[in-house]
C-alpha cells in the first residue's frame, strides 16, 4: 500500500532530533503492509482507523483506504496524549 503522511505530522516530525525521526520513519514504512505491521490495533472498525505504537513513547493514528490502496497517517502523538484523547485500550 502507498503510505501518505498528513502535513501536520510532517511538521511535528521536523521538531524531533534526526535519530528519533529515523526511528519513526522506519516504523511508518511497515505500514506498507498495515495488516502485518507490529503493534497495530483497530480503534474504529467501521471507518478503518488504527493505531500503531512506536516504542513505548509514540503512537501513530492512521486510516486504511482499500480503494485506492492507501494508508494515511493522520496523527503522531505521545502515548500519554493518545490515552487522554482516545482512551486506554489495555
N, CA, C and O atoms as CSV, one atom per row, in Angstrom:
chain,resi,resn,atom,element,x,y,z
A,1,UNK,N,N,0.842,-1.189,0.000
A,1,UNK,CA,C,0.000,0.000,0.000
A,1,UNK,C,C,0.881,1.244,0.000
A,1,UNK,O,O,2.010,1.238,0.491
A,2,UNK,N,N,0.339,2.279,-0.552
A,2,UNK,CA,C,1.012,3.576,-0.561
A,2,UNK,C,C,0.781,4.242,0.797
A,2,UNK,O,O,-0.356,4.327,1.260
A,3,UNK,N,N,1.848,4.711,1.431
A,3,UNK,CA,C,1.746,5.379,2.733
A,3,UNK,C,C,1.901,6.884,2.525
A,3,UNK,O,O,2.911,7.348,1.996
A,4,UNK,N,N,0.892,7.634,2.946
A,4,UNK,CA,C,0.932,9.087,2.862
A,4,UNK,C,C,0.851,9.661,4.274
A,4,UNK,O,O,0.258,9.064,5.172
A,5,UNK,N,N,1.456,10.825,4.448
A,5,UNK,CA,C,1.542,11.433,5.779
A,5,UNK,C,C,0.959,12.843,5.726
A,5,UNK,O,O,1.315,13.651,4.869
A,6,UNK,N,N,0.062,13.114,6.654
A,6,UNK,CA,C,-0.533,14.459,6.763
A,6,UNK,C,C,0.561,15.495,7.017
A,6,UNK,O,O,1.564,15.199,7.667
A,7,UNK,N,N,0.367,16.700,6.508
A,7,UNK,CA,C,1.335,17.792,6.707
A,7,UNK,C,C,1.598,18.083,8.181
A,7,UNK,O,O,2.734,18.356,8.569
A,8,UNK,N,N,0.563,18.026,8.991
A,8,UNK,CA,C,0.730,18.311,10.421
A,8,UNK,C,C,1.673,17.296,11.075
A,8,UNK,O,O,2.425,17.646,11.985
A,9,UNK,N,N,1.637,16.051,10.618
A,9,UNK,CA,C,2.541,15.031,11.150
A,9,UNK,C,C,3.972,15.325,10.717
A,9,UNK,O,O,4.905,15.169,11.504
A,10,UNK,N,N,4.144,15.743,9.484
A,10,UNK,CA,C,5.482,16.091,8.992
A,10,UNK,C,C,6.047,17.259,9.784
A,10,UNK,O,O,7.227,17.257,10.137
A,11,UNK,N,N,5.215,18.257,10.066
A,11,UNK,CA,C,5.676,19.403,10.857
A,11,UNK,C,C,6.069,18.974,12.265
A,11,UNK,O,O,7.039,19.485,12.824
A,12,UNK,N,N,5.323,18.043,12.836
A,12,UNK,CA,C,5.668,17.520,14.156
A,12,UNK,C,C,7.002,16.789,14.096
A,12,UNK,O,O,7.850,16.973,14.969
A,13,UNK,N,N,7.192,15.964,13.077
A,13,UNK,CA,C,8.436,15.209,12.920
A,13,UNK,C,C,9.647,16.118,12.767
A,13,UNK,O,O,10.734,15.789,13.241
A,14,UNK,N,N,9.467,17.248,12.115
A,14,UNK,CA,C,10.580,18.180,11.907
A,14,UNK,C,C,11.127,18.723,13.229
A,14,UNK,O,O,12.269,19.177,13.284
A,15,UNK,N,N,10.337,18.680,14.270
A,15,UNK,CA,C,10.764,19.191,15.582
A,15,UNK,C,C,11.641,18.187,16.337
A,15,UNK,O,O,12.356,18.561,17.267
A,16,UNK,N,N,11.585,16.913,15.936
A,16,UNK,CA,C,12.330,15.873,16.635
A,16,UNK,C,C,13.756,15.782,16.124
A,16,UNK,O,O,14.026,16.144,14.979
A,17,UNK,N,N,14.675,15.301,16.959
A,17,UNK,CA,C,16.051,15.062,16.501
A,17,UNK,C,C,16.077,13.993,15.406
A,17,UNK,O,O,15.171,13.165,15.305
A,18,UNK,N,N,17.119,14.028,14.599
A,18,UNK,CA,C,17.221,13.130,13.439
A,18,UNK,C,C,17.113,11.652,13.826
A,18,UNK,O,O,16.454,10.882,13.128
A,19,UNK,N,N,17.735,11.256,14.900
A,19,UNK,CA,C,17.715,9.859,15.319
A,19,UNK,C,C,16.289,9.378,15.603
A,19,UNK,O,O,15.918,8.266,15.227
A,20,UNK,N,N,15.503,10.212,16.258
A,20,UNK,CA,C,14.106,9.863,16.557
A,20,UNK,C,C,13.288,9.834,15.270
A,20,UNK,O,O,12.460,8.943,15.082
A,21,UNK,N,N,13.517,10.807,14.381
A,21,UNK,CA,C,12.803,10.817,13.086
A,21,UNK,C,C,13.062,9.529,12.312
A,21,UNK,O,O,12.134,8.930,11.769
A,22,UNK,N,N,14.323,9.105,12.263
A,22,UNK,CA,C,14.664,7.876,11.549
A,22,UNK,C,C,13.936,6.676,12.159
A,22,UNK,O,O,13.414,5.825,11.439
A,23,UNK,N,N,13.906,6.619,13.473
A,23,UNK,CA,C,13.219,5.531,14.170
A,23,UNK,C,C,11.726,5.518,13.802
A,23,UNK,O,O,11.161,4.460,13.525
A,24,UNK,N,N,11.106,6.678,13.803
A,24,UNK,CA,C,9.685,6.780,13.464
A,24,UNK,C,C,9.452,6.419,12.003
A,24,UNK,O,O,8.517,5.677,11.702
A,25,UNK,N,N,10.276,6.922,11.090
A,25,UNK,CA,C,10.114,6.599,9.673
A,25,UNK,C,C,10.297,5.105,9.408
A,25,UNK,O,O,9.627,4.547,8.539
A,26,UNK,N,N,11.190,4.457,10.143
A,26,UNK,CA,C,11.344,3.010,9.988
A,26,UNK,C,C,10.043,2.287,10.329
A,26,UNK,O,O,9.686,1.312,9.669
A,27,UNK,N,N,9.343,2.752,11.341
A,27,UNK,CA,C,8.056,2.158,11.697
A,27,UNK,C,C,6.979,2.511,10.676
A,27,UNK,O,O,6.138,1.674,10.348
A,28,UNK,N,N,6.999,3.733,10.178
A,28,UNK,CA,C,5.995,4.129,9.188
A,28,UNK,C,C,6.113,3.305,7.910
A,28,UNK,O,O,5.109,3.049,7.245
A,29,UNK,N,N,7.315,2.892,7.564
A,29,UNK,CA,C,7.499,2.044,6.377
A,29,UNK,C,C,6.774,0.704,6.526
A,29,UNK,O,O,6.356,0.105,5.535
A,30,UNK,N,N,6.631,0.246,7.750
A,30,UNK,CA,C,5.934,-1.019,7.996
A,30,UNK,C,C,4.459,-0.932,7.642
A,30,UNK,O,O,3.796,-1.956,7.471
A,31,UNK,N,N,3.941,0.286,7.531
A,31,UNK,CA,C,2.528,0.470,7.185
A,31,UNK,C,C,2.246,0.192,5.709
A,31,UNK,O,O,1.091,0.226,5.285
A,32,UNK,N,N,3.286,-0.082,4.927
A,32,UNK,CA,C,3.054,-0.503,3.544
A,32,UNK,C,C,2.234,-1.793,3.513
A,32,UNK,O,O,1.515,-2.059,2.549
A,33,UNK,N,N,2.349,-2.582,4.567
A,33,UNK,CA,C,1.501,-3.757,4.767
A,33,UNK,C,C,0.913,-3.647,6.173
A,33,UNK,O,O,1.382,-4.314,7.095
A,34,UNK,N,N,-0.112,-2.810,6.341
A,34,UNK,CA,C,-0.600,-2.485,7.681
A,34,UNK,C,C,-1.189,-3.658,8.450
A,34,UNK,O,O,-1.211,-3.645,9.681
A,35,UNK,N,N,-1.665,-4.668,7.741
A,35,UNK,CA,C,-2.299,-5.796,8.421
A,35,UNK,C,C,-1.281,-6.731,9.072
A,35,UNK,O,O,-1.639,-7.532,9.936
A,36,UNK,N,N,-0.022,-6.635,8.666
A,36,UNK,CA,C,1.002,-7.469,9.297
A,36,UNK,C,C,2.005,-6.634,10.100
A,36,UNK,O,O,2.953,-7.180,10.664
A,37,UNK,N,N,1.801,-5.325,10.154
A,37,UNK,CA,C,2.695,-4.453,10.921
A,37,UNK,C,C,2.536,-4.745,12.420
A,37,UNK,O,O,1.431,-5.027,12.882
A,38,UNK,N,N,3.641,-4.678,13.178
A,38,UNK,CA,C,3.552,-4.963,14.619
A,38,UNK,C,C,2.880,-3.832,15.386
A,38,UNK,O,O,2.883,-2.678,14.958
A,39,UNK,N,N,2.309,-4.187,16.517
A,39,UNK,CA,C,1.733,-3.205,17.438
A,39,UNK,C,C,0.585,-2.399,16.833
A,39,UNK,O,O,0.411,-1.230,17.178
A,40,UNK,N,N,-0.195,-2.996,15.946
A,40,UNK,CA,C,-1.326,-2.310,15.324
A,40,UNK,C,C,-2.616,-2.795,15.971
A,40,UNK,O,O,-2.810,-3.991,16.189
A,41,UNK,N,N,-3.489,-1.849,16.271
A,41,UNK,CA,C,-4.789,-2.176,16.848
A,41,UNK,C,C,-5.848,-1.300,16.190
A,41,UNK,O,O,-5.633,-0.111,15.954
A,42,UNK,N,N,-6.978,-1.900,15.902
A,42,UNK,CA,C,-8.081,-1.158,15.296
A,42,UNK,C,C,-8.804,-0.362,16.376
A,42,UNK,O,O,-9.196,-0.917,17.403
A,43,UNK,N,N,-8.981,0.938,16.147
A,43,UNK,CA,C,-9.717,1.788,17.085
A,43,UNK,C,C,-11.185,1.894,16.701
A,43,UNK,O,O,-12.061,1.885,17.566
A,44,UNK,N,N,-11.453,1.992,15.403
A,44,UNK,CA,C,-12.816,2.138,14.892
A,44,UNK,C,C,-12.952,1.328,13.610
A,44,UNK,O,O,-12.578,1.814,12.542
A,45,UNK,N,N,-13.486,0.083,13.685
A,45,UNK,CA,C,-13.536,-0.776,12.502
A,45,UNK,C,C,-14.402,-0.238,11.361
A,45,UNK,O,O,-14.082,-0.460,10.193
A,46,UNK,N,N,-15.474,0.454,11.672
A,46,UNK,CA,C,-16.357,0.942,10.603
A,46,UNK,C,C,-15.663,1.944,9.687
A,46,UNK,O,O,-15.915,1.967,8.482
A,47,UNK,N,N,-14.790,2.773,10.257
A,47,UNK,CA,C,-14.113,3.796,9.449
A,47,UNK,C,C,-12.638,3.475,9.223
A,47,UNK,O,O,-11.891,4.299,8.694
A,48,UNK,N,N,-12.217,2.259,9.631
A,48,UNK,CA,C,-10.857,1.782,9.380
A,48,UNK,C,C,-9.776,2.680,9.983
A,48,UNK,O,O,-8.781,2.985,9.325
A,49,UNK,N,N,-9.973,3.103,11.244
A,49,UNK,CA,C,-8.971,3.892,11.961
A,49,UNK,C,C,-8.188,2.950,12.869
A,49,UNK,O,O,-8.766,2.158,13.613
A,50,UNK,N,N,-6.861,3.051,12.795
A,50,UNK,CA,C,-5.971,2.162,13.544
A,50,UNK,C,C,-4.931,2.992,14.295
A,50,UNK,O,O,-4.746,4.184,14.048
A,51,UNK,N,N,-4.262,2.308,15.222
A,51,UNK,CA,C,-3.136,2.925,15.905
A,51,UNK,C,C,-1.977,1.947,15.866
A,51,UNK,O,O,-2.170,0.734,15.785
A,52,UNK,N,N,-0.763,2.494,15.926
A,52,UNK,CA,C,0.439,1.678,15.998
A,52,UNK,C,C,1.377,2.311,17.008
A,52,UNK,O,O,1.710,3.491,16.905
A,53,UNK,N,N,1.803,1.518,17.988
A,53,UNK,CA,C,2.807,2.001,18.938
A,53,UNK,C,C,4.171,2.036,18.270
A,53,UNK,O,O,4.515,1.162,17.474
A,54,UNK,N,N,4.928,3.047,18.604
A,54,UNK,CA,C,6.323,3.144,18.182
A,54,UNK,C,C,7.128,3.227,19.470
A,54,UNK,O,O,7.197,4.270,20.119
A,55,UNK,N,N,7.729,2.106,19.818
A,55,UNK,CA,C,8.410,2.034,21.097
A,55,UNK,C,C,7.391,2.180,22.213
A,55,UNK,O,O,6.240,1.765,22.079
A,56,UNK,N,N,7.818,2.765,23.296
A,56,UNK,CA,C,6.911,2.991,24.426
A,56,UNK,C,C,6.599,4.472,24.604
A,56,UNK,O,O,6.108,4.899,25.649
A,57,UNK,N,N,6.893,5.246,23.562
A,57,UNK,CA,C,6.738,6.689,23.687
A,57,UNK,C,C,5.699,7.249,22.728
A,57,UNK,O,O,4.889,8.085,23.128
A,58,UNK,N,N,5.701,6.811,21.475
A,58,UNK,CA,C,4.871,7.427,20.440
A,58,UNK,C,C,3.781,6.490,19.953
A,58,UNK,O,O,3.860,5.269,20.088
A,59,UNK,N,N,2.755,7.117,19.378
A,59,UNK,CA,C,1.674,6.378,18.764
A,59,UNK,C,C,1.298,7.077,17.462
A,59,UNK,O,O,1.209,8.303,17.398
A,60,UNK,N,N,1.082,6.273,16.436
A,60,UNK,CA,C,0.653,6.787,15.138
A,60,UNK,C,C,-0.805,6.383,14.958
A,60,UNK,O,O,-1.173,5.228,15.173
A,61,UNK,N,N,-1.622,7.341,14.564
A,61,UNK,CA,C,-3.018,7.081,14.230
A,61,UNK,C,C,-3.107,7.138,12.706
A,61,UNK,O,O,-2.650,8.097,12.084
A,62,UNK,N,N,-3.701,6.097,12.112
A,62,UNK,CA,C,-3.774,6.076,10.654
A,62,UNK,C,C,-5.081,5.467,10.176
A,62,UNK,O,O,-5.786,4.787,10.921
A,63,UNK,N,N,-5.377,5.727,8.930
A,63,UNK,CA,C,-6.596,5.224,8.308
A,63,UNK,C,C,-6.209,4.417,7.084
A,63,UNK,O,O,-5.304,4.792,6.338
A,64,UNK,N,N,-6.909,3.298,6.883
A,64,UNK,CA,C,-6.667,2.457,5.712
A,64,UNK,C,C,-7.786,2.694,4.715
A,64,UNK,O,O,-8.967,2.574,5.040
A,65,UNK,N,N,-7.396,3.030,3.499
A,65,UNK,CA,C,-8.329,3.172,2.384
A,65,UNK,C,C,-8.089,1.998,1.451
A,65,UNK,O,O,-7.037,1.914,0.819
A,66,UNK,N,N,-9.047,1.098,1.361
A,66,UNK,CA,C,-8.866,-0.069,0.491
A,66,UNK,C,C,-8.837,0.341,-0.969
A,66,UNK,O,O,-8.115,-0.253,-1.770
A,67,UNK,N,N,-9.593,1.320,-1.306
A,67,UNK,CA,C,-9.530,1.919,-2.645
A,67,UNK,C,C,-9.200,3.381,-2.428
A,67,UNK,O,O,-10.037,4.089,-1.868
A,68,UNK,N,N,-8.125,3.851,-2.801
A,68,UNK,CA,C,-7.116,3.447,-3.782
A,68,UNK,C,C,-5.891,2.761,-3.183
A,68,UNK,O,O,-4.766,3.091,-3.559
A,69,UNK,N,N,-6.075,1.824,-2.269
A,69,UNK,CA,C,-4.977,1.039,-1.724
A,69,UNK,C,C,-3.925,1.929,-1.055
A,69,UNK,O,O,-2.763,1.968,-1.459
A,70,UNK,N,N,-4.373,2.636,-0.026
A,70,UNK,CA,C,-3.533,3.673,0.581
A,70,UNK,C,C,-3.710,3.691,2.094
A,70,UNK,O,O,-4.778,3.374,2.617
A,71,UNK,N,N,-2.640,4.070,2.781
A,71,UNK,CA,C,-2.658,4.302,4.227
A,71,UNK,C,C,-2.343,5.777,4.439
A,71,UNK,O,O,-1.362,6.292,3.901
A,72,UNK,N,N,-3.170,6.450,5.218
A,72,UNK,CA,C,-2.943,7.862,5.515
A,72,UNK,C,C,-2.623,7.999,6.999
A,72,UNK,O,O,-3.440,7.664,7.857
A,73,UNK,N,N,-1.422,8.495,7.289
A,73,UNK,CA,C,-1.019,8.749,8.669
A,73,UNK,C,C,-1.656,10.072,9.088
A,73,UNK,O,O,-1.349,11.125,8.530
A,74,UNK,N,N,-2.536,10.004,10.068
A,74,UNK,CA,C,-3.321,11.167,10.484
A,74,UNK,C,C,-2.711,11.934,11.644
A,74,UNK,O,O,-2.842,13.155,11.729
A,75,UNK,N,N,-2.042,11.212,12.540
A,75,UNK,CA,C,-1.567,11.861,13.751
A,75,UNK,C,C,-0.366,11.117,14.302
A,75,UNK,O,O,-0.268,9.897,14.175
A,76,UNK,N,N,0.540,11.850,14.909
A,76,UNK,CA,C,1.684,11.305,15.638
A,76,UNK,C,C,1.702,12.003,16.982
A,76,UNK,O,O,1.926,13.210,17.067
A,77,UNK,N,N,1.463,11.228,18.036
A,77,UNK,CA,C,1.379,11.807,19.369
A,77,UNK,C,C,2.067,10.866,20.359
A,77,UNK,O,O,2.367,9.714,20.046
A,78,UNK,N,N,2.306,11.389,21.554
A,78,UNK,CA,C,2.853,10.520,22.590
A,78,UNK,C,C,1.747,9.581,23.052
A,78,UNK,O,O,0.561,9.850,22.858
A,79,UNK,N,N,2.152,8.488,23.660
A,79,UNK,CA,C,1.168,7.532,24.165
A,79,UNK,C,C,0.294,8.178,25.232
A,79,UNK,O,O,-0.905,7.906,25.295
A,80,UNK,N,N,0.874,9.022,26.064
A,80,UNK,CA,C,0.083,9.723,27.086
A,80,UNK,C,C,-0.994,10.584,26.445
A,80,UNK,O,O,-2.144,10.568,26.884
A,81,UNK,N,N,-0.633,11.335,25.411
A,81,UNK,CA,C,-1.618,12.172,24.709
A,81,UNK,C,C,-2.709,11.305,24.081
A,81,UNK,O,O,-3.886,11.663,24.115
A,82,UNK,N,N,-2.321,10.174,23.514
A,82,UNK,CA,C,-3.288,9.280,22.868
A,82,UNK,C,C,-4.288,8.721,23.872
A,82,UNK,O,O,-5.484,8.643,23.590
A,83,UNK,N,N,-3.797,8.335,25.035
A,83,UNK,CA,C,-4.702,7.797,26.044
A,83,UNK,C,C,-5.685,8.851,26.531
A,83,UNK,O,O,-6.838,8.533,26.821
A,84,UNK,N,N,-5.251,10.083,26.624
A,84,UNK,CA,C,-6.166,11.164,27.012
A,84,UNK,C,C,-7.202,11.412,25.933
A,84,UNK,O,O,-8.379,11.619,26.231
A,85,UNK,N,N,-6.761,11.392,24.658
A,85,UNK,CA,C,-7.637,11.711,23.543
A,85,UNK,C,C,-8.565,10.562,23.159
A,85,UNK,O,O,-9.753,10.771,22.915
A,86,UNK,N,N,-8.014,9.345,23.107
A,86,UNK,CA,C,-8.770,8.208,22.578
A,86,UNK,C,C,-9.156,7.185,23.631
A,86,UNK,O,O,-9.887,6.244,23.323
A,87,UNK,N,N,-8.694,7.335,24.846
A,87,UNK,CA,C,-8.960,6.353,25.881
A,87,UNK,C,C,-7.884,5.289,25.896
A,87,UNK,O,O,-7.080,5.188,24.969
A,88,UNK,N,N,-7.873,4.511,26.937
A,88,UNK,CA,C,-6.847,3.470,27.118
A,88,UNK,C,C,-7.431,2.137,26.657
A,88,UNK,O,O,-8.548,1.770,27.024
A,89,UNK,N,N,-6.650,1.419,25.841
A,89,UNK,CA,C,-7.072,0.110,25.311
A,89,UNK,C,C,-6.109,-0.948,25.837
A,89,UNK,O,O,-5.167,-1.319,25.137
A,90,UNK,N,N,-6.321,-1.433,27.039
A,90,UNK,CA,C,-5.430,-2.453,27.614
A,90,UNK,C,C,-6.127,-3.787,27.634
A,90,UNK,O,O,-5.550,-4.779,28.079
